[in-house]
């Protein structure tokens, strides 16, 4: 017999206490047997007092009223996880119960249903029927008890697995959120360092512009702190924040700087991590648009494509310069945030822009 993976069969069986159901079933069986015996006796022309007949019916079931709880407890103690308990306990126990019930019910009839038939003859007449019925009933009870216990055990195991799966998914989400938050927090000092560096360059040349830049930086920092409380925001909100950032760059650069967007309103409602585009726009200014003497222009375009969303950041600079590092600190932060937020299908790449400058391309896979 194959081993059944039960952690504590006995404990599960001891939890089975449907006393009201057992009492209802036994009461129904006693009443049904009483009616059956009465019909058979009337048909045979035999007479027996009602109390005697009812007592016989009660005694027929009395052994099982006593044995059922014992069988339930011992079945849990000697669970059939191997063949040994079946041979050395359940088989002898079933024979003992069948013989005991046979003797008790035959004895009750010997005294409650007087006749010229001796006890030994009564016992021999009832041996096959009563012994077989009791033997089968014992194994029926054991089978029902084990099937109920196994069902409860496996249901509990399934519920535990579902709970563990849900808990694992929750912990994974929390871990992912923590990693994303850590990367977002790294953006803040990186952005602040670059912004303050821009202000320091203005202090020696134009203090009014430096003062204005500090005010704008304070507004941007308040927004950045607010972004730390959310995981995603709309692309339109990201563009508004980038416009504020461009105001600081316009104060710092002697050449005009323009930020434009190309895309639909529906695309502007797409969600993405806060401050995701800022390092790319900053790189476009430093290595591209900021080097154009006629005025820098950065175009952010977004469009739905097969499988997700594409965002392009194009500048009108000289193109990919020798000093451009596509594995720099800010760019690697963008790559890591994309990977954690959207998986390995997300991508960040740099190519030649159709306008002649540099293009940063982001691909965000659809959900």
N, C-alpha and C positions, 0 to 999 in steps of 0.2 A: 504493500500500500504506500502510495507516495506521501511524502511529508507535506503537511498543510501549514503554511506560514502564519501561525497564530501567536501573537505575543503573550496573551494571557487568556486562554480559552475559559478557564475556570472563573475568572473575574467577570467575563462577559456573561457566562451562564448564570451566575449568581444574581445578575441584574434583572433576569427575566422573572417577574413576579405578577403575571396577569391573573391574580386570584379570582377576580370577579368573572373573568372569561371561563376559567376552569370550572368554577362553581356552576355557571350557567350550563356548560356542556354536560357536566355530570348529572345535574338535575334533569336535563332533557333526556339523557340516556336512561336514567332510572325510570322516568315516567314512560318512555317508549317501551322499555322492556316489560314493565308492569302491564301495560295494555296488551302487548304481544302475548305474554304468558296467559293473561286472562282469556284472550280470544282462543288460544290453543286449548286451554283447559275446558272451556265451555264447549268447544267442538268435540272434544274427547269425552265429554260427559263426566268430567272430574270436578269435584268441588273442593275449594280451599279457602279458608277465611282470608278476607282482604288484608288484615294486618300481617298474617303469615306470608302471603304472597309478596306484599310490599317489603317485608323484612328480608326475604330471600333476594329481592332485586337490589336492596341497599347493600347487603353483604356481598353480592356479586361485584359491586364496584368499590366497596370499602377498602380492599387491599390496594387498589390502584390509587385511591385518594392518599393512602399512606406512602406508597412506593414512588409515586410520581416525583415529589420533591427530593427524595433520596436519589432517584435516578438522575434528576437534573444536576444535583451536586456532584455525584460520583462521575457522571459523564464528563463534567468539566475537569475533574481531577485525573481521570484516565482517558484523556482525549485520544482518538485514533490517529495520532501522528505517525504511528508505526503499527506493524502487525502484532507485536508483543502484547500491548494492552488489550487488544481485541480477544486474543486467545486466552490470556491468563486472568482477565477480569470480566469483560462483558459477556463472553460466552458462558462461563460458569454462573454469573449473576443472572443471566436470562433463564437458564435451566432452573436455578433455585427459586426464582420468582414464579415461574410457571408451575412448579411442583407445590409451592406454598399456596398459591391461589387455588389450585386444584383441590388440595386437601381442605382448605377453609370453606370453599363453596360447597363441596360434597358434604362436609360435616353440617353445614347450615341446613341443607336439604334433608339430611338424615333426621334432624330433630324437628324441623318446622314442617316437613311434608312426610308424616308417618306413613309407612307401608311395610309389607312383608319382605321387601328387598333388603338384604344386609348391607352394611357399610362397605365391605370389600367389593361386593358386586356393583354397588353404585359407583365406587371409585373406578372400577375397571370399565364400566359403561361410559363414564365421562372422561376417561383418560385421554383418548385421542382428540376429541373436540376441545375440551377445556385446556389441555396442555398446549396444543397447537395454537389455539387462539391467544393464550397468555404469552407464549413464546414470541409470536408475531407482534403482539401489542407492545411488548417490551422494546423490541427493535424499532418499532414504529415511533415510540416515544423518543428513543435515543436519536433516531434520524431527524425527527422534527426539531429536537433541541439543538442538535448540531447545525442543521440548516439555518435555523434562526440565528444561532450564535455566529456562524460564518458570515451570514448576510450582514449582520450588525457590525462584525469586525471589518469586513471589506468596505462597507459603507463608511465607517469611521476612518479607515485608511484612505479612501478616496477623498473624503472631506479634509483630512489632514494634508493630503497632497495638494489639493486645491488651495488650501490656506497657505501652505508653504510656497506654492507657485506665486500666489498673489503677493505674499510678503517679499519673495525674491524680486518680483517685478517692481514692487514699491521701493525696495532698497536700491535696485539698479537705477530707477528714475531719480532717486535722491542723490546717488553717486554722480550720475550724469549732470544733474543740476548743480551739484557742488563743483564739479570740474569746470562747467561753463561759467559759473560765478567766479571761480578763481581766475580764469582767463580774462573775464570781463574786468575784474579788479586790477589785473596787470595792465589793461589798457589805460586806466586812469592815470597812474604815475607817468606812463609813457607819453600820453597826450599832454599832461600838465608840464612835464619837462620841456617838451617842444614849444608849448605855448609861452611859457616863461622865458625861454630862450629868444622867442620872437620879440617879446616885450623888452628884454634887456638890450636888444639891438636898436630899439627905438629910443631908449633913454638918453643916449648921447646925441641924437639928431633931432628928435621932436617929442618933447615931454607931453604935449597935449595929446598926440596920437598914442603915446604910451599909456596915458591915463585912460583914454577911451578904450584901448585894447584890454586894460585890466578889468574895466567894467564888463566888457563883453566876455572875457574869460570867466569872470565870476558867474555870469548867467549860464555859460556852458557847463561849468562845474556843477551848478545846482541841477541842471538837466542830467548830467552824467550820474550824479548821486541818485536821482530819481530812477534812472535806467537800471540801477542795481537792484531795484525791487521788482522788476518784471523780466520775464524770459524772452518775450518777443514784442515787437511793435510794428506798426505799418511802415511800409517803404516810404509813404508820404511823410510820416513823422521823422524818419531818418533824413529825408531831403531837407526838411525845415531845419534840423539841427546842423546839417552840413552848410546851409546858407549862413547860419550864425558863425560857423567856423570860417567860412570864406570872408566874412567881414573883417576878421582879425588878419587874415592873409592879405586882404586889400590894403590894410593899414601898414603892414610890414613891407609889402612889395611896392616898388616905385612904378611898376607897370600895371595896367588895369587887369583885373582878374574876373572872369565870368564863369558861373556855374549854371548849366542848363540841364533840363530833363526831357527825355523823349520816351513817351509811353502813354498808355491809357490810364484812365482813372481806376479801372478794375485792377490793373497791375499795381498801382500805388497802394491798394488795400492789402496786398500780399504781406504776410508777416515774416519778419526776419530778426535775428538777434540785434539788440541796440548797439550802435557805434561800430557795426561790422564794416561799413564802407569808409570810415574816417581815415584809417591808415593808408588806404589805396588812393584816396583823394589827396592826402598829404604828400604821398610819393609822386603823384601826378604833377603836383605843383613844384616840388623840389627838383625833380629830374626831368620835367617836361614843360608844362605851361609857364612856369616861372622863368624859364630861359628864353622865352619868346619876347623879343624886344618890342614887337608890335602889339602885345597884349595877350595874356594867357586865357585860354578857353578850355573848360573841362565839361564834357558832355556825359551825363549819366543816362543810359538808356536801358530799358527793361522790357522783356517780351516773353509771353508764354510760348514754350516750344514743346515738342513731343517729349514727354517724360519729366517736365519740370519747368523751371524759370531760369532765364539767362539774364544776367546783368552785366553791361559793358561800361567801363569807365575809360573814355578816350580823352587824350589831351592833344594840343596842337604844338607840342614841343619838337625837338630834333629827333625823336625816336629813341630807341634803346641805346643809352650811353654806356661807355665802358665802366663808369663808376656805379652803375645801377646793380644792386644786389637783390636778386629775386628770392633770396633766402634770408632776408634781413629780419630783424626782431619783430617789427610790426606786421610784416607779411606772414611770417610764421604763425603769429597769433591769429591772424585771419584764417589761415589754413586749419589750425587746430580747432578753432571754434566751429568752422564748417564741418569738420569731420565728426566732432562730438554731437553737434546739433542735427546733422543730416546723414551721417554715415559715410562710408567709403565712396559712394556714388557721387558725392559732391566734389567740386573741383575748383581750383583757382589757377589760372594760367596767364601768361603774358605774351602778346603777339604784336605785330606791327598794325597800327591803326590805319583805316582807310584814308584818314586825313594826313597821314605821314608821321604822326606821333606814336605814342605807346598806348596799347590797349590792355587793360586788365579785365579778364573775363571770368565771371563767377557763374557756376552752374549749381542750382539748388534743385534736387530731385523732388518730384511731386510726392505727396503722401499716399 
